[in-house]
Amino acid sequence: MGKINVLSFAVANLIAAGEVVDRPSSVIKELVENSIDSGADRITVEIMRGGISFMRVSDNGCGMSPDDLPVAVKRHATSKIHSAADLNGIRTLGFRGEALAAICAVSDVRIISKTRDSDLGAIYEIHGGANGELSERGASDGTTVIVENLFANVPARLKFLKKDATEAMSVAATVEKAALSHPEIAFTYISDGTVKLETSGNGDLRSAVRAVFGKAYCDGMIPVSDEREGIKISGFICAPMQVRANRNYENFFINGRYIKTKTGSAAIEQAYSSYIPPEKFPGCVMRIDISPEAVDVNVHPAKLEVKFSNERPVFDAVYYAVRRALTENDRRPELGFQAGQKMPSVSFAPQHASDAFVPVGSSADRGVQMNITSSAHVAAANKPAVERGAAAPFEQPAAVVKSEIPDKPYLNGTRAPMNAAEYGEYLKYRGGESVIGIDDEYTEFENYVSPGTGYIEPEIIRIMYGGEDAQKGSAAAASLNVSQTVPVPVPPAAPEADKDSRDVPAKTGIDYRIVGEIFNSYIIVEKGDTCLIIDKHAAHERQNFERFKRRMQSSERATVLLAVPCDVMLMNSEVAALEEYRAEIEKLGFEFTSSRNSVGLTAIPDGLDQSEAVGMIEAFAGVLTGSAGNVELTHDLIFEKALYQASCKASVKAGRVYPEEYITRLVDDLMKMPDITYCPHGRPVAFEMKKSALDHRFKRT
């Protein structure tokens, strides 16, 4: 007897469904594409429990006759093509005739449809791929498809689905892509009874972009329009200040179909190469209209990738269109304020930190740069101005309002200056060593002294106290008289161990010497007969990662409340990802509120400034969204992967100059934790070079 079996029709359908339907979002994608092809101008998508228990897609398209309904659910049944020649010029989103058959094979389906010239509609019900039942029913023009109990008859596949929130996030992303690809269609997306997305369908792409990304992000986008070699480019690209740490905001549509194209991504990223840092990625909503004969959309099971007959013209069209738009809109970014936010205070700081110390009363005629920081973070901003020299050095304020004292003296936007005399006392405390002398235009620690006043700005306090030292930070905070305009610090208490490092066995009596730093990236350390070459970014990244991991494992939270919440613009799917991992993120010290297109940070981890915290949140959003649906990763592993990237965003940057104390603290922490050899991304933290090896190279042995 032969070994080869001919599979039954039902089994063959189940196998075929695995290529088309793998999760609720793939069902929604196929149904929405059918609705678009039907000529609808209004489409409503509704799900419950992430789409696992219930999905409904309704449209007002052309509808189907009762005779067509039983045929539509059969494999390879389609109205889009009639012969093989039609495959060479496909203009519709669907054409294979597999979607409905695959969906019906793994779920319970009801299809209600009515054509415009019919008095009555019809309903066709099919359960788990079995024979369906057809009956008449009153209905509005168009088609409604209801899918319930997805994978109920395939338990093996059901167990691979993610949490309801994760699946809902994936469905939201699918609907967002459809709304961007067809702004002439009004989309409504409802999840568990709540409207999550609604577009007007007025044909204006900017209106659709605003609905998906939010007003703030949309207002900063740059229109792009060009045509080259028969390829028309239109849409919007983000401003250089709006770039992201991932490619989640790159949206390409070829002839109205959302696709992932390496050619398009390479072209737009190359066009931005001189406008943004190399580790950032631009965002876009770009429509590429090209002859259907020049592109093959039948190369991917889910039709998410295409193949061009010639990629070079496509690359050139995208590149030159984006480059032209950037050149024509090359202007200085405007400083914007949120509704109800106070105007910022303006302080002046020397352009270079090496020129920072200016004696009281001296005339500084060197160029200065303007530093704008939000006065909303300082409770004393509304109080009457008092002459800065009015308070004596180290004078304890008579009355301090508790609510006006920050937990740390370095809340973002807060400025707590000290005058030259106080700075002299501070130097005595430090043994006479100056913290000023860094000369680099990229330094992040700019506000050391205000010219003409001799006041030392508080970034120095932040650098010396360290982000993780609670007692020193509290002592400094308690010394700030923020109820007046003359906050005065007191000498800090004796240094204590980093609270996040107290459970790490430190090596006592470590004898080492920091020789210096080369290329603003690598620290040279002499330790015994060994020379260590340390990558400062990799070392700090690993330290941050280990510190955040310890915070997650302990019940103690180190949090700094923000006086004014900071809004971070995100996509709907990214907000959903943060909500799913809220418990883990809050353990790190974050607190946030959610809206449809943004999250509002109300507290950030101790030791981070606001920009670093925003970078971490954006990194979390990007990685968590990109990892959704990956069956190879568990919930904890996905978050750990996101923590890798977030730790990177909160670390010092190679190529930038940081104060000596910052580098000293970094090396000291590294020496206390000898198990740190690789950064979370697998790059080495340090290399060793023995004295004997150097002696051998110089032929001294």
WOURCOR-V980435 format. One record per residue. N is the residue number from 1. RES is the residue in one small letter. PSI is psi in degrees with one decimal (NA if undefined). Layout:
n->N res->RES psi->PSI
n->N res->RES psi->PSI
//
This chain:
n->1 res->m psi->136.3
n->2 res->g psi->156.9
n->3 res->k psi->-14.3
n->4 res->i psi->126.4
n->5 res->n psi->144.3
n->6 res->v psi->118.0
n->7 res->l psi->148.6
n->8 res->s psi->164.2
n->9 res->f psi->-39.0
n->10 res->a psi->-42.9
n->11 res->v psi->-41.1
n->12 res->a psi->-38.0
n->13 res->n psi->-39.4
n->14 res->l psi->-40.2
n->15 res->i psi->-44.2
n->16 res->a psi->-33.9
n->17 res->a psi->-27.5
n->18 res->g psi->-26.4
n->19 res->e psi->-25.8
n->20 res->v psi->-41.2
n->21 res->v psi->110.6
n->22 res->d psi->-13.1
n->23 res->r psi->169.5
n->24 res->p psi->-36.2
n->25 res->s psi->-31.9
n->26 res->s psi->-32.1
n->27 res->v psi->-47.5
n->28 res->i psi->-41.5
n->29 res->k psi->-47.9
n->30 res->e psi->-41.6
n->31 res->l psi->-39.2
n->32 res->v psi->-39.1
n->33 res->e psi->-38.8
n->34 res->n psi->-40.0
n->35 res->s psi->-40.8
n->36 res->i psi->-42.9
n->37 res->d psi->-22.2
n->38 res->s psi->-3.4
n->39 res->g psi->17.9
n->40 res->a psi->149.5
n->41 res->d psi->6.6
n->42 res->r psi->125.2
n->43 res->i psi->130.9
n->44 res->t psi->127.8
n->45 res->v psi->126.2
n->46 res->e psi->134.1
n->47 res->i psi->161.3
n->48 res->m psi->142.0
n->49 res->r psi->46.3
n->50 res->g psi->8.8
n->51 res->g psi->-5.2
n->52 res->i psi->-39.4
n->53 res->s psi->-28.0
n->54 res->f psi->133.8
n->55 res->m psi->140.0
n->56 res->r psi->128.9
n->57 res->v psi->120.2
n->58 res->s psi->143.6
n->59 res->d psi->169.4
n->60 res->n psi->37.5
n->61 res->g psi->-157.5
n->62 res->c psi->-22.5
n->63 res->g psi->175.8
n->64 res->m psi->147.3
n->65 res->s psi->160.6
n->66 res->p psi->-31.0
n->67 res->d psi->-28.4
n->68 res->d psi->-25.0
n->69 res->l psi->-50.7
n->70 res->p psi->-28.6
n->71 res->v psi->-32.6
n->72 res->a psi->-27.3
n->73 res->v psi->3.1
n->74 res->k psi->153.9
n->75 res->r psi->142.0
n->76 res->h psi->31.9
n->77 res->a psi->118.0
n->78 res->t psi->152.4
n->79 res->s psi->3.8
n->80 res->k psi->-35.7
n->81 res->i psi->159.7
n->82 res->h psi->-22.8
n->83 res->s psi->171.1
n->84 res->a psi->-30.2
n->85 res->a psi->-27.0
n->86 res->d psi->-22.1
n->87 res->l psi->-18.8
n->88 res->n psi->-8.1
n->89 res->g psi->55.0
n->90 res->i psi->126.1
n->91 res->r psi->-4.1
n->92 res->t psi->162.7
n->93 res->l psi->-37.5
n->94 res->g psi->152.3
n->95 res->f psi->-11.0
n->96 res->r psi->-26.3
n->97 res->g psi->28.7
n->98 res->e psi->-20.4
n->99 res->a psi->-56.8
n->100 res->l psi->-39.2
n->101 res->a psi->-41.9
n->102 res->a psi->-40.9
n->103 res->i psi->-44.1
n->104 res->c psi->-26.4
n->105 res->a psi->-21.0
n->106 res->v psi->17.8
n->107 res->s psi->177.6
n->108 res->d psi->125.3
n->109 res->v psi->138.2
n->110 res->r psi->129.0
n->111 res->i psi->119.6
n->112 res->i psi->124.8
n->113 res->s psi->152.8
n->114 res->k psi->133.5
n->115 res->t psi->163.0
n->116 res->r psi->-26.8
n->117 res->d psi->10.6
n->118 res->s psi->149.4
n->119 res->d psi->-34.1
n->120 res->l psi->152.9
n->121 res->g psi->-169.3
n->122 res->a psi->155.0
n->123 res->i psi->135.6
n->124 res->y psi->122.4
n->125 res->e psi->132.6
n->126 res->i psi->135.5
n->127 res->h psi->114.2
n->128 res->g psi->31.5
n->129 res->g psi->-0.7
n->130 res->a psi->175.8
n->131 res->n psi->138.9
n->132 res->g psi->171.5
n->133 res->e psi->132.5
n->134 res->l psi->135.1
n->135 res->s psi->159.7
n->136 res->e psi->153.8
n->137 res->r psi->144.9
n->138 res->g psi->136.1
n->139 res->a psi->160.6
n->140 res->s psi->165.7
n->141 res->d psi->139.6
n->142 res->g psi->-163.0
n->143 res->t psi->140.2
n->144 res->t psi->126.1
n->145 res->v psi->123.8
n->146 res->i psi->123.9
n->147 res->v psi->125.5
n->148 res->e psi->155.6
n->149 res->n psi->55.0
n->150 res->l psi->131.9
n->151 res->f psi->21.1
n->152 res->a psi->-31.9
n->153 res->n psi->6.1
n->154 res->v psi->73.4
n->155 res->p psi->-30.9
n->156 res->a psi->-33.8
n->157 res->r psi->-28.3
n->158 res->l psi->-36.2
n->159 res->k psi->-14.5
n->160 res->f psi->-5.4
n->161 res->l psi->150.4
n->162 res->k psi->-172.6
n->163 res->k psi->158.4
n->164 res->d psi->-42.6
n->165 res->a psi->-37.1
n->166 res->t psi->-43.5
n->167 res->e psi->-37.8
n->168 res->a psi->-36.4
n->169 res->m psi->-40.8
n->170 res->s psi->-38.7
n->171 res->v psi->-42.1
n->172 res->a psi->-42.3
n->173 res->a psi->-37.9
n->174 res->t psi->-44.1
n->175 res->v psi->-37.8
n->176 res->e psi->-43.0
n->177 res->k psi->-41.0
n->178 res->a psi->-40.1
n->179 res->a psi->-36.8
n->180 res->l psi->-32.4
n->181 res->s psi->-24.0
n->182 res->h psi->78.6
n->183 res->p psi->-13.2
n->184 res->e psi->-5.3
n->185 res->i psi->133.7
n->186 res->a psi->115.3
n->187 res->f psi->141.1
n->188 res->t psi->127.1
n->189 res->y psi->123.9
n->190 res->i psi->127.9
n->191 res->s psi->119.4
n->192 res->d psi->42.2
n->193 res->g psi->-1.6
n->194 res->t psi->130.1
n->195 res->v psi->117.9
n->196 res->k psi->-26.9
n->197 res->l psi->139.4
n->198 res->e psi->122.3
n->199 res->t psi->157.3
n->200 res->s psi->-28.6
n->201 res->g psi->25.5
n->202 res->n psi->3.8
n->203 res->g psi->-4.2
n->204 res->d psi->115.4
n->205 res->l psi->-36.5
n->206 res->r psi->-34.7
n->207 res->s psi->-41.1
n->208 res->a psi->-40.3
n->209 res->v psi->-40.4
n->210 res->r psi->-38.6
n->211 res->a psi->-33.9
n->212 res->v psi->-47.1
n->213 res->f psi->-14.7
n->214 res->g psi->158.9
n->215 res->k psi->-43.4
n->216 res->a psi->-45.0
n->217 res->y psi->-40.5
n->218 res->c psi->-41.1
n->219 res->d psi->-23.9
n->220 res->g psi->-2.7
n->221 res->m psi->152.4
n->222 res->i psi->127.0
n->223 res->p psi->145.4
n->224 res->v psi->135.0
n->225 res->s psi->125.6
n->226 res->d psi->162.4
n->227 res->e psi->133.3
n->228 res->r psi->125.9
n->229 res->e psi->42.2
n->230 res->g psi->4.8
n->231 res->i psi->119.7
n->232 res->k psi->128.9
n->233 res->i psi->130.5
n->234 res->s psi->159.5
n->235 res->g psi->-145.8
n->236 res->f psi->147.1
n->237 res->i psi->156.3
n->238 res->c psi->156.6
n->239 res->a psi->151.8
n->240 res->p psi->-26.7
n->241 res->m psi->-7.3
n->242 res->q psi->13.1
n->243 res->v psi->160.5
n->244 res->r psi->172.5
n->245 res->a psi->2.9
n->246 res->n psi->176.9
n->247 res->r psi->16.2
n->248 res->n psi->-23.8
n->249 res->y psi->5.9
n->250 res->e psi->115.4
n->251 res->n psi->113.4
n->252 res->f psi->136.8
n->253 res->f psi->118.0
n->254 res->i psi->115.4
n->255 res->n psi->40.7
n->256 res->g psi->5.2
n->257 res->r psi->126.8
n->258 res->y psi->129.3
n->259 res->i psi->160.0
n->260 res->k psi->115.0
n->261 res->t psi->120.4
n->262 res->k psi->-31.7
n->263 res->t psi->-47.4
n->264 res->g psi->-42.7
n->265 res->s psi->-44.2
n->266 res->a psi->-39.0
n->267 res->a psi->-46.9
n->268 res->i psi->-36.5
n->269 res->e psi->-35.4
n->270 res->q psi->-38.1
n->271 res->a psi->-31.9
n->272 res->y psi->-0.5
n->273 res->s psi->-34.3
n->274 res->s psi->6.9
n->275 res->y psi->-23.3
n->276 res->i psi->159.7
n->277 res->p psi->154.3
n->278 res->p psi->-23.2
n->279 res->e psi->5.2
n->280 res->k psi->159.3
n->281 res->f psi->139.8
n->282 res->p psi->163.2
n->283 res->g psi->153.5
n->284 res->c psi->156.1
n->285 res->v psi->94.2
n->286 res->m psi->126.8
n->287 res->r psi->127.5
n->288 res->i psi->108.7
n->289 res->d psi->119.2
n->290 res->i psi->156.4
n->291 res->s psi->130.6
n->292 res->p psi->-26.7
n->293 res->e psi->-17.4
n->294 res->a psi->2.0
n->295 res->v psi->138.0
n->296 res->d psi->114.4
n->297 res->v psi->3.3
n->298 res->n psi->44.3
n->299 res->v psi->1.6
n->300 res->h psi->136.8
n->301 res->p psi->-39.3
n->302 res->a psi->7.3
n->303 res->k psi->36.5
n->304 res->l psi->-7.5
n->305 res->e psi->152.7
n->306 res->v psi->168.0
n->307 res->k psi->126.2
n->308 res->f psi->144.2
n->309 res->s psi->-28.7
n->310 res->n psi->111.5
n->311 res->e psi->-26.7
n->312 res->r psi->-46.5
n->313 res->p psi->-34.4
n->314 res->v psi->-44.4
n->315 res->f psi->-48.2
n->316 res->d psi->-41.4
n->317 res->a psi->-45.0
n->318 res->v psi->-46.1
n->319 res->y psi->-52.0
n->320 res->y psi->-31.6
n->321 res->a psi->-44.0
n->322 res->v psi->-42.8
n->323 res->r psi->-40.3
n->324 res->r psi->-43.2
n->325 res->a psi->-41.1
n->326 res->l psi->-41.1
n->327 res->t psi->-42.6
n->328 res->e psi->-19.4
n->329 res->n psi->25.1
n->330 res->d psi->94.3
n->331 res->r psi->162.9
n->332 res->r psi->139.4
n->333 res->p psi->145.4
n->334 res->e psi->146.5
n->335 res->l psi->116.8
n->336 res->g psi->158.9
n->337 res->f psi->145.3
n->338 res->q psi->160.0
n->339 res->a psi->130.2
n->340 res->g psi->-4.4
n->341 res->q psi->141.4
n->342 res->k psi->155.1
n->343 res->m psi->145.1
n->344 res->p psi->155.7
n->345 res->s psi->151.8
n->346 res->v psi->123.3
n->347 res->s psi->152.0
n->348 res->f psi->136.2
n->349 res->a psi->150.0
n->350 res->p psi->150.4
n->351 res->q psi->-33.3
n->352 res->h psi->138.9
n->353 res->a psi->-23.8
n->354 res->s psi->-22.7
n->355 res->d psi->18.7
n->356 res->a psi->-44.4
n->357 res->f psi->115.6
n->358 res->v psi->117.1
n->359 res->p psi->150.2
n->360 res->v psi->128.8
n->361 res->g psi->-9.3
n->362 res->s psi->156.6
n->363 res->s psi->117.3
n->364 res->a psi->108.1
n->365 res->d psi->11.0
n->366 res->r psi->159.8
n->367 res->g psi->141.6
n->368 res->v psi->157.7
n->369 res->q psi->152.3
n->370 res->m psi->131.0
n->371 res->n psi->121.5
n->372 res->i psi->120.6
n->373 res->t psi->145.4
n->374 res->s psi->123.9
n->375 res->s psi->-6.3
n->376 res->a psi->-21.2
n->377 res->h psi->-13.5
n->378 res->v psi->117.1
n->379 res->a psi->-22.9
n->380 res->a psi->2.0
n->381 res->a psi->-31.2
n->382 res->n psi->-1.0
n->383 res->k psi->158.5
n->384 res->p psi->145.0
n->385 res->a psi->139.5
n->386 res->v psi->142.2
n->387 res->e psi->134.1
n->388 res->r psi->-33.6
n->389 res->g psi->11.9
n->390 res->a psi->-25.8
n->391 res->a psi->145.7
n->392 res->a psi->154.6
n->393 res->p psi->134.0
n->394 res->f psi->26.9
n->395 res->e psi->127.7
n->396 res->q psi->128.3
n->397 res->p psi->145.7
n->398 res->a psi->-41.0
n->399 res->a psi->125.7
n->400 res->v psi->125.7
n->401 res->v psi->123.3
n->402 res->k psi->-39.0
n->403 res->s psi->-17.0
n->404 res->e psi->-5.6
n->405 res->i psi->119.1
n->406 res->p psi->154.4
n->407 res->d psi->-30.0
n->408 res->k psi->152.3
n->409 res->p psi->6.6
n->410 res->y psi->31.9
n->411 res->l psi->139.2
n->412 res->n psi->130.3
n->413 res->g psi->-14.8
n->414 res->t psi->137.8
n->415 res->r psi->121.5
n->416 res->a psi->82.0
n->417 res->p psi->158.2
n->418 res->m psi->150.2
n->419 res->n psi->-178.7
n->420 res->a psi->-38.7
n->421 res->a psi->-42.8
n->422 res->e psi->-37.0
n->423 res->y psi->-35.4
n->424 res->g psi->-42.1
n->425 res->e psi->-38.0
n->426 res->y psi->-39.1
n->427 res->l psi->-38.0
n->428 res->k psi->-41.0
n->429 res->y psi->-36.5
n->430 res->r psi->6.8
n->431 res->g psi->20.8
n->432 res->g psi->-1.4
n->433 res->e psi->129.3
n->434 res->s psi->145.4
n->435 res->v psi->0.5
n->436 res->i psi->140.7
n->437 res->g psi->8.9
n->438 res->i psi->125.0
n->439 res->d psi->93.3
n->440 res->d psi->131.9
n->441 res->e psi->-11.9
n->442 res->y psi->2.2
n->443 res->t psi->143.2
n->444 res->e psi->-2.2
n->445 res->f psi->82.0
n->446 res->e psi->-38.9
n->447 res->n psi->67.1
n->448 res->y psi->-49.1
n->449 res->v psi->136.5
n->450 res->s psi->122.2
n->451 res->p psi->140.2
n->452 res->g psi->-7.9
n->453 res->t psi->-26.9
n->454 res->g psi->18.0
n->455 res->y psi->131.5
n->456 res->i psi->126.2
n->457 res->e psi->161.8
n->458 res->p psi->-0.3
n->459 res->e psi->-32.1
n->460 res->i psi->-42.9
n->461 res->i psi->-43.5
n->462 res->r psi->-44.9
n->463 res->i psi->-45.1
n->464 res->m psi->-40.5
n->465 res->y psi->-33.0
n->466 res->g psi->141.4
n->467 res->g psi->-21.0
n->468 res->e psi->-3.4
n->469 res->d psi->100.1
n->470 res->a psi->-42.8
n->471 res->q psi->-44.0
n->472 res->k psi->-39.7
n->473 res->g psi->-41.0
n->474 res->s psi->-38.2
n->475 res->a psi->-41.9
n->476 res->a psi->-38.8
n->477 res->a psi->-41.0
n->478 res->a psi->-22.9
n->479 res->s psi->-4.5
n->480 res->l psi->120.6
n->481 res->n psi->79.7
n->482 res->v psi->-6.2
n->483 res->s psi->-10.2
n->484 res->q psi->179.4
n->485 res->t psi->8.4
n->486 res->v psi->72.5
n->487 res->p psi->131.0
n->488 res->v psi->123.8
n->489 res->p psi->156.5
n->490 res->v psi->157.1
n->491 res->p psi->132.8
n->492 res->p psi->160.9
n->493 res->a psi->171.1
n->494 res->a psi->140.4
n->495 res->p psi->142.3
n->496 res->e psi->170.2
n->497 res->a psi->147.3
n->498 res->d psi->125.2
n->499 res->k psi->-27.2
n->500 res->d psi->-10.1
n->501 res->s psi->3.9
n->502 res->r psi->-26.3
n->503 res->d psi->6.6
n->504 res->v psi->122.8
n->505 res->p psi->112.9
n->506 res->a psi->142.9
n->507 res->k psi->118.3
n->508 res->t psi->150.4
n->509 res->g psi->28.2
n->510 res->i psi->122.8
n->511 res->d psi->110.1
n->512 res->y psi->164.3
n->513 res->r psi->127.6
n->514 res->i psi->112.5
n->515 res->v psi->-41.5
n->516 res->g psi->-168.0
n->517 res->e psi->138.1
n->518 res->i psi->145.3
n->519 res->f psi->19.2
n->520 res->n psi->26.1
n->521 res->s psi->-33.9
n->522 res->y psi->132.0
n->523 res->i psi->130.7
n->524 res->i psi->123.2
n->525 res->v psi->131.1
n->526 res->e psi->124.6
n->527 res->k psi->101.3
n->528 res->g psi->-128.1
n->529 res->d psi->23.0
n->530 res->t psi->140.5
n->531 res->c psi->123.7
n->532 res->l psi->132.8
n->533 res->i psi->109.0
n->534 res->i psi->130.6
n->535 res->d psi->108.7
n->536 res->k psi->-34.6
n->537 res->h psi->-46.2
n->538 res->a psi->-39.5
n->539 res->a psi->-46.5
n->540 res->h psi->-37.2
n->541 res->e psi->-44.4
n->542 res->r psi->-40.2
n->543 res->q psi->-43.7
n->544 res->n psi->-43.2
n->545 res->f psi->-45.9
n->546 res->e psi->-37.3
n->547 res->r psi->-43.9
n->548 res->f psi->-36.6
n->549 res->k psi->-40.2
n->550 res->r psi->-36.3
n->551 res->r psi->-38.8
n->552 res->m psi->-33.2
n->553 res->q psi->-16.9
n->554 res->s psi->163.8
n->555 res->s psi->-5.6
n->556 res->e psi->129.6
n->557 res->r psi->133.9
n->558 res->a psi->103.6
n->559 res->t psi->141.5
n->560 res->v psi->120.6
n->561 res->l psi->139.7
n->562 res->l psi->134.9
n->563 res->a psi->-36.6
n->564 res->v psi->124.0
n->565 res->p psi->146.1
n->566 res->c psi->120.7
n->567 res->d psi->132.8
n->568 res->v psi->118.3
n->569 res->m psi->129.4
n->570 res->l psi->166.4
n->571 res->m psi->161.4
n->572 res->n psi->-42.0
n->573 res->s psi->-33.0
n->574 res->e psi->-38.2
n->575 res->v psi->-41.7
n->576 res->a psi->-36.5
n->577 res->a psi->-42.4
n->578 res->l psi->-37.6
n->579 res->e psi->-39.0
n->580 res->e psi->-33.9
n->581 res->y psi->25.9
n->582 res->r psi->-44.1
n->583 res->a psi->-44.4
n->584 res->e psi->-40.6
n->585 res->i psi->-38.6
n->586 res->e psi->-27.3
n->587 res->k psi->-26.3
n->588 res->l psi->-16.6
n->589 res->g psi->2.0
n->590 res->f psi->148.8
n->591 res->e psi->134.6
n->592 res->f psi->156.1
n->593 res->t psi->155.3
n->594 res->s psi->142.0
n->595 res->s psi->-173.3
n->596 res->r psi->-40.5
n->597 res->n psi->13.9
n->598 res->s psi->165.4
n->599 res->v psi->145.6
n->600 res->g psi->112.7
n->601 res->l psi->121.7
n->602 res->t psi->-16.1
n->603 res->a psi->147.9
n->604 res->i psi->160.6
n->605 res->p psi->142.1
n->606 res->d psi->134.1
n->607 res->g psi->-7.9
n->608 res->l psi->146.0
n->609 res->d psi->175.5
n->610 res->q psi->-39.8
n->611 res->s psi->-38.2
n->612 res->e psi->-40.1
n->613 res->a psi->-41.5
n->614 res->v psi->-41.7
n->615 res->g psi->-38.4
n->616 res->m psi->-43.5
n->617 res->i psi->-42.9
n->618 res->e psi->-37.7
n->619 res->a psi->-43.5
n->620 res->f psi->-47.9
n->621 res->a psi->-44.5
n->622 res->g psi->-46.5
n->623 res->v psi->-42.0
n->624 res->l psi->-37.0
n->625 res->t psi->-41.8
n->626 res->g psi->-25.5
n->627 res->s psi->-6.2
n->628 res->a psi->132.0
n->629 res->g psi->-3.2
n->630 res->n psi->108.8
n->631 res->v psi->-12.9
n->632 res->e psi->-11.5
n->633 res->l psi->134.5
n->634 res->t psi->173.6
n->635 res->h psi->-46.1
n->636 res->d psi->-39.3
n->637 res->l psi->-36.7
n->638 res->i psi->-43.2
n->639 res->f psi->-36.1
n->640 res->e psi->-38.5
n->641 res->k psi->-40.7
n->642 res->a psi->-34.6
n->643 res->l psi->-31.3
n->644 res->y psi->-53.2
n->645 res->q psi->-39.2
n->646 res->a psi->-38.0
n->647 res->s psi->-34.9
n->648 res->c psi->-42.0
n->649 res->k psi->-24.7
n->650 res->a psi->9.4
n->651 res->s psi->161.7
n->652 res->v psi->154.4
n->653 res->k psi->136.1
n->654 res->a psi->143.2
n->655 res->g psi->-9.1
n->656 res->r psi->150.9
n->657 res->v psi->132.0
n->658 res->y psi->154.2
n->659 res->p psi->154.4
n->660 res->e psi->-38.0
n->661 res->e psi->-34.2
n->662 res->y psi->-45.5
n->663 res->i psi->-40.7
n->664 res->t psi->-44.4
n->665 res->r psi->-40.9
n->666 res->l psi->-46.1
n->667 res->v psi->-40.0
n->668 res->d psi->-44.5
n->669 res->d psi->-37.0
n->670 res->l psi->-40.1
n->671 res->m psi->-27.5
n->672 res->k psi->-16.6
n->673 res->m psi->78.4
n->674 res->p psi->-9.9
n->675 res->d psi->-5.3
n->676 res->i psi->107.8
n->677 res->t psi->-23.1
n->678 res->y psi->148.1
n->679 res->c psi->167.1
n->680 res->p psi->-21.3
n->681 res->h psi->2.7
n->682 res->g psi->1.0
n->683 res->r psi->145.5
n->684 res->p psi->145.1
n->685 res->v psi->-37.8
n->686 res->a psi->154.6
n->687 res->f psi->147.3
n->688 res->e psi->145.0
n->689 res->m psi->117.0
n->690 res->k psi->150.1
n->691 res->k psi->-37.0
n->692 res->s psi->-35.2
n->693 res->a psi->-39.2
n->694 res->l psi->-42.1
n->695 res->d psi->-40.9
n->696 res->h psi->-39.9
n->697 res->r psi->-34.9
n->698 res->f psi->9.7
n->699 res->k psi->43.1
n->700 res->r psi->5.8
n->701 res->t psi->NA
//
